[in-house]
Amino acid sequence: MPPKFQTAPRPHVVAIIGPPNSGKSTLFNRLTGLRQKVANFPGVTVEQHVGRAKMDDHSEVILVDLPGVYSLNPRSEDEQVTRDVLNGQMKDVPKPDSVLLILDSTNLGRHLMLAAPILSLKLPTLVILNMADDLRNRGGQVDTAELAGQLGAPVALISAAKGEGIDKVIQFMKGTAAGTSSLAPPKVELPVLQDIPRCRQWAHQVGLGAAYQAPTPPLWTRRLDSVFLHPIAGPLIFLIVVGAVFQTIFRGAKPLMDELQAFIHSSGPWVGSALPPGIFRSLLIDGIWNGVGNVIVFLPQILLLFLFIGILEDSGYLARAALIADRTMAKFGLQGKSFIPLISAYACAVPAIMATRTIESKRDRLATILIAPLMTCSARLPVYLLVIGAFIKDRPFLGPLLGTQAAALLGLYALGFIAAILTARLLKSSILKSERTPFMLEMPPYRMPTLRSLGLRLFERSKVFLRRAGTVILTTAVILWILANLPLHNGQPPDIADSYAGMVGHAIEPVIKPLGFNWKIGIGLLTSMAARETIISTLGTIYKMEGSSESVGLRQALQNDLTPGGAVALLIFFAFAMQCMSTIAVVRRETGGWKWPAIQFAYMTLLAFVCALITNQVVRSGLFT
């Protein structure tokens, strides 16, 4: 099989490498824009971002955004992958023709250590000093010509966020693509590469030779950290921020959601009127249009969640939250490095599990993998929003700051987090017991998130969500429609209760009835094994087929079919159950077998069933009425 990137003629491949928080992804996004895709390197869970950068002569180069690393010593999967790609040892990925080494100019003393092993590879390399505006505004300086002489490689001072100096990067790529760049011998002694203290000393001497003056820490950064990292004020501010996020998710997205829902409901009959009555129209409208549309309507709220996560991450606040969380997580046997994968699990457990590779301790990493699916991922959000909207009226809870619906949603997120850390405590005090390792995390400076970066992030998440709606949810909707229309009776589809789908639902109803669920919810639970949010399209299809063309809305249908106890139990079940085949697959790949994903699936399913059962019984008893 030919290499993944290879065509005739082979495109020019440029690798972007740099330490974490050096602006590597910002530069990649600026050079590629929307011409990029995300996948995994062959055989590993490390993500690769590949994009095409257009030159001013209309030629293109392929850019590969490598993981952020501090060295090429393969202590982690990130470092191993980066070294293999640069040495041309990664299967299906060609060896780069040139390298863009991006370093934070405001932290050059530390970041220059990565230059030694990169330059020793003898690939055409442009050393990029990023955040030039920050260096200049804070009184720092560096002589780029002297630094280039010290390193034996060209140096460019840029600001990837503002586009300053990007033309120098493009000119370098054009030159290497055309074969006109000259490669000077690197000025790095080989003993430096094998000795960290000597490498640190080398970096210091190079900085001195280039008249590097580190910028003064901004006063406002110190002032913000004195508040955000305060042992009492810090956690309180974090809770306020989280509460504001969930309040905005409900109220800020509601107008756009209403417009989307109105469009889907009105356009369905309009599309159906252009088709003759029959099976095909039923499949298109009842199966596909309504099934997928019932999920897409939640896209504004999901994108709002990702917008806030992006702002917190790009501003530098998320790293501070990890430091705050380290104090709490230590009590449950984990460290602050587990916090960032767990936070990313609010988006999706799959990349969160892959992000655990930065955790050095194997037992800490395994514990984080096992609890990550308990965090409330975005696939649960549509289910939560549907049931909360159907059964909880939005009233003030904490004055105008927090309403009852937002408080319920926040409570479900908190419930998942509490279950995760309690499970971690159980694991770390028994089968995964180990000594605590010190937590070290480089604090990025506070920065203003750019609209470009946030826009690209939301665009990428929209593609992922719509691709999921167009594949998993669409496939499930079509299969459900087929099962709901068979077996035929006198050439006509049966009532939904008498269909194959109804038979399956009635078969499992005795098991789930104590939870307050009927056979319709049972079908939804089965289809949600492929992806949690498919229960929305499933119930939408069932209720549409059960009623007339003027069928009641999905929320009203749930109100008719679920008791308050059953509604709360459904929320609790989804908070704990592991209904995601993709997550199961990545856990198997990360842990090297089926043992841990099987244990994880069994534990979470049992936890979901028992807690939902207790919840339904408690609510039915009127204990909280």
BELWO-V291546 format. One record per residue. N is the residue number from 1. RES is the residue in one letter. SS is DSSP state (a for helix, b for strand, c for the rest). BURIAL is b if it has 16 or more other ideal C-beta (glycine too) atoms within 10 Angstrom, else e. Layout:
N_RES_SS_BURIAL + N_RES_SS_BURIAL
This chain:
1_M_c_e + 2_P_c_e + 3_P_c_e + 4_K_c_e + 5_F_c_e + 6_Q_c_e + 7_T_c_e + 8_A_c_e + 9_P_c_e + 10_R_c_e + 11_P_c_b + 12_H_b_b + 13_V_b_b + 14_V_b_b + 15_A_b_b + 16_I_b_b + 17_I_b_b + 18_G_b_b + 19_P_c_b + 20_P_c_b + 21_N_c_b + 22_S_c_b + 23_G_c_b + 24_K_a_b + 25_S_a_b + 26_T_a_b + 27_L_a_b + 28_F_a_b + 29_N_a_b + 30_R_a_b + 31_L_a_b + 32_T_a_b + 33_G_c_e + 34_L_c_e + 35_R_c_e + 36_Q_b_b + 37_K_b_e + 38_V_b_e + 39_A_b_e + 40_N_b_e + 41_F_c_b + 42_P_c_e + 43_G_c_e + 44_V_c_b + 45_T_c_b + 46_V_c_b + 47_E_b_b + 48_Q_b_b + 49_H_b_b + 50_V_b_b + 51_G_b_b + 52_R_b_e + 53_A_b_b + 54_K_b_e + 55_M_c_e + 56_D_c_e + 57_D_c_e + 58_H_c_e + 59_S_c_e + 60_E_b_e + 61_V_b_b + 62_I_b_b + 63_L_b_b + 64_V_b_b + 65_D_b_b + 66_L_c_b + 67_P_c_b + 68_G_c_b + 69_V_c_b + 70_Y_c_b + 71_S_c_b + 72_L_c_b + 73_N_c_e + 74_P_c_e + 75_R_c_e + 76_S_c_b + 77_E_a_b + 78_D_a_b + 79_E_a_b + 80_Q_a_b + 81_V_a_b + 82_T_a_b + 83_R_a_b + 84_D_a_b + 85_V_a_b + 86_L_a_b + 87_N_c_e + 88_G_c_e + 89_Q_c_e + 90_M_c_b + 91_K_c_e + 92_D_c_e + 93_V_c_b + 94_P_c_b + 95_K_c_e + 96_P_c_b + 97_D_c_b + 98_S_b_b + 99_V_b_b + 100_L_b_b + 101_L_b_b + 102_I_b_b + 103_L_b_b + 104_D_b_b + 105_S_a_b + 106_T_a_b + 107_N_a_b + 108_L_a_b + 109_G_a_e + 110_R_a_e + 111_H_a_b + 112_L_c_b + 113_M_a_b + 114_L_a_b + 115_A_a_b + 116_A_a_b + 117_P_a_b + 118_I_a_b + 119_L_a_b + 120_S_c_e + 121_L_c_b + 122_K_c_e + 123_L_c_b + 124_P_b_b + 125_T_b_b + 126_L_b_b + 127_V_b_b + 128_I_b_b + 129_L_b_b + 130_N_b_b + 131_M_c_b + 132_A_a_b + 133_D_a_b + 134_D_a_b + 135_L_a_b + 136_R_a_e + 137_N_a_e + 138_R_c_b + 139_G_c_e + 140_G_c_b + 141_Q_b_e + 142_V_c_b + 143_D_c_e + 144_T_a_b + 145_A_a_e + 146_E_a_b + 147_L_a_b + 148_A_a_b + 149_G_a_e + 150_Q_a_b + 151_L_a_b + 152_G_c_e + 153_A_c_b + 154_P_b_b + 155_V_b_b + 156_A_b_b + 157_L_b_b + 158_I_c_b + 159_S_b_b + 160_A_c_b + 161_A_c_b + 162_K_c_e + 163_G_c_e + 164_E_b_b + 165_G_c_b + 166_I_a_b + 167_D_a_e + 168_K_a_b + 169_V_a_b + 170_I_a_e + 171_Q_a_b + 172_F_a_b + 173_M_a_b + 174_K_a_b + 175_G_a_b + 176_T_a_b + 177_A_a_b + 178_A_a_e + 179_G_c_e + 180_T_c_e + 181_S_c_b + 182_S_c_e + 183_L_c_e + 184_A_c_e + 185_P_c_e + 186_P_c_b + 187_K_c_e + 188_V_c_b + 189_E_c_e + 190_L_a_e + 191_P_a_e + 192_V_a_b + 193_L_a_b + 194_Q_c_e + 195_D_c_e + 196_I_a_e + 197_P_a_e + 198_R_a_e + 199_C_a_b + 200_R_a_b + 201_Q_a_e + 202_W_a_b + 203_A_a_b + 204_H_a_e + 205_Q_a_e + 206_V_a_b + 207_G_a_b + 208_L_a_e + 209_G_a_e + 210_A_c_b + 211_A_c_e + 212_Y_c_b + 213_Q_b_e + 214_A_c_b + 215_P_c_b + 216_T_c_e + 217_P_c_e + 218_P_c_e + 219_L_a_e + 220_W_a_e + 221_T_a_e + 222_R_a_e + 223_R_a_e + 224_L_a_e + 225_D_a_b + 226_S_a_e + 227_V_a_e + 228_F_a_b + 229_L_c_e + 230_H_c_e + 231_P_c_e + 232_I_c_e + 233_A_a_e + 234_G_a_b + 235_P_a_b + 236_L_a_e + 237_I_a_b + 238_F_a_b + 239_L_a_e + 240_I_a_e + 241_V_a_e + 242_V_a_b + 243_G_a_b + 244_A_a_e + 245_V_a_b + 246_F_a_b + 247_Q_a_b + 248_T_a_b + 249_I_a_b + 250_F_a_b + 251_R_a_e + 252_G_a_e + 253_A_a_b + 254_K_a_e + 255_P_a_e + 256_L_a_e + 257_M_a_b + 258_D_a_e + 259_E_a_e + 260_L_a_b + 261_Q_a_b + 262_A_a_e + 263_F_a_e + 264_I_a_b + 265_H_a_e + 266_S_a_e + 267_S_a_e + 268_G_a_b + 269_P_a_e + 270_W_a_e + 271_V_a_e + 272_G_a_b + 273_S_a_e + 274_A_c_e + 275_L_c_e + 276_P_c_e + 277_P_c_e + 278_G_c_e + 279_I_a_e + 280_F_a_e + 281_R_a_e + 282_S_a_b + 283_L_a_b + 284_L_a_b + 285_I_a_b + 286_D_a_b + 287_G_a_b + 288_I_a_b + 289_W_a_b + 290_N_a_b + 291_G_a_b + 292_V_a_b + 293_G_a_b + 294_N_a_b + 295_V_a_b + 296_I_a_b + 297_V_c_b + 298_F_c_b + 299_L_a_b + 300_P_a_b + 301_Q_a_b + 302_I_a_b + 303_L_a_b + 304_L_a_b + 305_L_a_b + 306_F_a_b + 307_L_a_b + 308_F_a_b + 309_I_a_b + 310_G_a_b + 311_I_a_b + 312_L_a_b + 313_E_a_b + 314_D_a_b + 315_S_c_b + 316_G_c_b + 317_Y_a_b + 318_L_a_b + 319_A_a_b + 320_R_a_b + 321_A_a_b + 322_A_a_b + 323_L_a_b + 324_I_a_b + 325_A_a_b + 326_D_a_b + 327_R_a_e + 328_T_a_e + 329_M_a_b + 330_A_a_e + 331_K_a_e + 332_F_a_b + 333_G_c_b + 334_L_c_b + 335_Q_c_b + 336_G_c_b + 337_K_a_b + 338_S_a_b + 339_F_a_b + 340_I_a_b + 341_P_a_b + 342_L_a_b + 343_I_a_b + 344_S_a_b + 345_A_c_b + 346_Y_c_b + 347_A_c_b + 348_C_c_b + 349_A_a_b + 350_V_a_b + 351_P_a_b + 352_A_a_b + 353_I_a_b + 354_M_a_b + 355_A_a_b + 356_T_a_b + 357_R_a_b + 358_T_a_b + 359_I_c_b + 360_E_c_e + 361_S_c_b + 362_K_a_e + 363_R_a_b + 364_D_a_b + 365_R_a_b + 366_L_a_b + 367_A_a_b + 368_T_a_b + 369_I_a_b + 370_L_a_b + 371_I_a_b + 372_A_a_b + 373_P_c_b + 374_L_c_b + 375_M_c_b + 376_T_c_b + 377_C_c_b + 378_S_a_b + 379_A_a_b + 380_R_a_b + 381_L_a_b + 382_P_a_b + 383_V_a_b + 384_Y_a_b + 385_L_a_b + 386_L_a_b + 387_V_a_b + 388_I_a_b + 389_G_a_b + 390_A_a_b + 391_F_a_b + 392_I_c_b + 393_K_c_e + 394_D_c_b + 395_R_c_e + 396_P_b_e + 397_F_c_b + 398_L_c_e + 399_G_c_e + 400_P_c_e + 401_L_c_e + 402_L_c_b + 403_G_b_b + 404_T_a_b + 405_Q_a_b + 406_A_a_b + 407_A_a_b + 408_A_a_b + 409_L_a_b + 410_L_a_b + 411_G_a_e + 412_L_a_b + 413_Y_a_b + 414_A_a_e + 415_L_a_b + 416_G_a_b + 417_F_a_b + 418_I_a_e + 419_A_a_b + 420_A_a_b + 421_I_a_b + 422_L_a_e + 423_T_a_b + 424_A_a_b + 425_R_a_b + 426_L_a_b + 427_L_a_b + 428_K_a_b + 429_S_c_e + 430_S_c_e + 431_I_c_e + 432_L_c_b + 433_K_c_e + 434_S_c_e + 435_E_c_e + 436_R_c_e + 437_T_c_e + 438_P_c_e + 439_F_c_b + 440_M_c_e + 441_L_c_b + 442_E_c_e + 443_M_c_e + 444_P_c_b + 445_P_c_b + 446_Y_c_e + 447_R_c_e + 448_M_c_e + 449_P_c_b + 450_T_c_b + 451_L_a_e + 452_R_a_e + 453_S_a_b + 454_L_a_b + 455_G_a_e + 456_L_a_b + 457_R_a_b + 458_L_a_b + 459_F_a_e + 460_E_a_b + 461_R_a_b + 462_S_a_e + 463_K_a_e + 464_V_a_b + 465_F_a_b + 466_L_a_e + 467_R_a_e + 468_R_a_b + 469_A_a_b + 470_G_a_e + 471_T_a_e + 472_V_a_b + 473_I_a_b + 474_L_a_b + 475_T_a_e + 476_T_a_b + 477_A_a_b + 478_V_a_b + 479_I_a_e + 480_L_a_b + 481_W_a_b + 482_I_a_e + 483_L_a_b + 484_A_a_b + 485_N_c_b + 486_L_c_e + 487_P_c_e + 488_L_c_e + 489_H_b_e + 490_N_c_e + 491_G_c_e + 492_Q_b_e + 493_P_c_b + 494_P_c_b + 495_D_c_e + 496_I_a_b + 497_A_a_e + 498_D_a_e + 499_S_c_b + 500_Y_a_e + 501_A_a_b + 502_G_a_b + 503_M_a_e + 504_V_a_e + 505_G_a_b + 506_H_a_e + 507_A_a_e + 508_I_a_b + 509_E_a_b + 510_P_a_e + 511_V_a_e + 512_I_a_b + 513_K_a_e + 514_P_a_e + 515_L_a_b + 516_G_c_b + 517_F_c_b + 518_N_c_e + 519_W_a_b + 520_K_a_b + 521_I_a_b + 522_G_a_b + 523_I_a_b + 524_G_a_b + 525_L_a_b + 526_L_a_b + 527_T_a_b + 528_S_c_b + 529_M_c_b + 530_A_c_b + 531_A_b_b + 532_R_c_b + 533_E_c_b + 534_T_a_b + 535_I_a_b + 536_I_a_b + 537_S_a_b + 538_T_a_b + 539_L_a_b + 540_G_a_b + 541_T_a_b + 542_I_a_b + 543_Y_a_b + 544_K_a_b + 545_M_a_b + 546_E_a_b + 547_G_c_e + 548_S_c_e + 549_S_c_e + 550_E_c_e + 551_S_c_b + 552_V_c_e + 553_G_c_e + 554_L_a_b + 555_R_a_e + 556_Q_a_e + 557_A_a_b + 558_L_a_b + 559_Q_a_e + 560_N_a_e + 561_D_a_b + 562_L_c_b + 563_T_c_e + 564_P_a_b + 565_G_a_b + 566_G_a_b + 567_A_a_b + 568_V_a_b + 569_A_a_b + 570_L_a_b + 571_L_a_b + 572_I_a_b + 573_F_a_b + 574_F_a_b + 575_A_a_b + 576_F_a_b + 577_A_c_b + 578_M_c_b + 579_Q_c_b + 580_C_b_b + 581_M_a_e + 582_S_a_e + 583_T_a_b + 584_I_a_b + 585_A_a_e + 586_V_a_b + 587_V_a_b + 588_R_a_b + 589_R_a_b + 590_E_a_b + 591_T_a_b + 592_G_c_e + 593_G_c_e + 594_W_c_e + 595_K_a_e + 596_W_a_b + 597_P_a_b + 598_A_a_e + 599_I_a_e + 600_Q_a_b + 601_F_a_b + 602_A_a_e + 603_Y_a_b + 604_M_a_b + 605_T_a_e + 606_L_a_e + 607_L_a_b + 608_A_a_b + 609_F_a_b + 610_V_a_e + 611_C_a_b + 612_A_a_b + 613_L_a_b + 614_I_a_e + 615_T_a_b + 616_N_a_b + 617_Q_a_e + 618_V_a_e + 619_V_a_b + 620_R_a_e + 621_S_c_e + 622_G_c_e + 623_L_c_e + 624_F_c_e + 625_T_c_e
